[in-house]
Amino acid sequence: MRKICIAVLMACFLAAGFGCANKAQQGATTGALAGATLGSLTFKDKLLGAAVGAGVGMMVGYIIGNEWDKNDERQVQQTLESGRSGQANVWTNPDTGASYTATPSPAYTEDHRVYRDVTIKDVKSGEEVRAQAWRDQQGVWHIKDERRPTS
């Protein structure tokens, strides 16, 4: 039983460490870990408790993480739609406390689409991502290409 719980915990830690996971996936992983731990401590049948707790925690964590992603996405959308070229839009995510800047470049047309490049920076770590976005006919911006600067 302990071996199974340890294996679940290790899997959650490893999954949380992957840099390619978005906030919803990270939230699901953290929720599953917390839920499994709490479930195994509160249920009489430890294995069943860990399984139920992991499932519930994963769902709740995914929902919360997904909302964090939506808040940041709204800020980037607003920057691309109405931000002045070269002027940073600064915001703090109310759920995570993380601060970001998004700085758009001038719009240009290519293959009958409107494009804008944008640099998104994590204020705390200083990490930057440069992305190319295009605008659809409904006015929604879609990130086409993300790349980390080579510096």
CORTACOR-V402946 format. One record per run of one state. SS is the DSSP state (H for helix, E for strand, - for the rest). FROM is the first residue (numbers start at 1). TO is the last residue. Records with the same first field share a line. If there is no record, write none. Layout:
BEGIN
SS=FROM-TO  FROM-TO
END
This chain:
BEGIN
-=1-1  17-22  43-45  83-87  93-98  105-107  111-112  123-127  136-140  148-151
H=2-16  23-42  46-82
E=88-92  99-104  108-110  113-122  128-135  141-147
END
